[in-house]
Amino acid sequence: MSTNYGIQPFVEHYSCVATALCRAGRLSEAKEFVSNMPIKPSAKIWGVLLHGASEAGDVELAKFVCDRLFVIEPENTGNYMIMANLYAQAGRWKEADEVRDRMNDIGLKKISGRSWIDDSRVTM
């Protein structure tokens, strides 16, 4: 990119390529791309791979990614929940419980989702 176009790629460029590969179902290529980037992958880029693995139900790729994300951002409950849910969907209940236990051990709690509807008279 820098040779042909004189543009130094930023993390966002790498993220876009990883996203495109995941959306095309080319998860192994996305993993290889991220693992071989000339810059250190950020939590955002690992998150792209985690999302791709989650969409495809690829538990092994998700575990590979979460092993890195749990170090980079150990307080992000979303990563733990995605991994636990993938294990549960695969019928791997022991591993799902282990992820949830790990969350409890470090004091993390699942944050419940909320939705707001405003009809300009009453907020529900």
Number of C-alpha atoms within 10 A of each C-alpha: 9 8 7 6 7 8 9 9 11 9 14 11 12 18 21 13 15 25 21 16 19 23 16 11 15 14 21 14 13 23 20 11 15 22 13 11 11 9 12 11 17 15 17 13 22 23 20 21 27 26 19 25 26 17 13 16 16 16 20 12 19 24 17 15 23 23 11 15 22 15 10 13 13 15 16 15 16 12 21 22 18 19 23 23 22 25 24 15 13 13 11 14 15 12 16 22 15 13 20 20 13 13 19 12 9 10 9 16 13 13 9 5 5 5 5 7 8 8 8 6 6 7 8 8
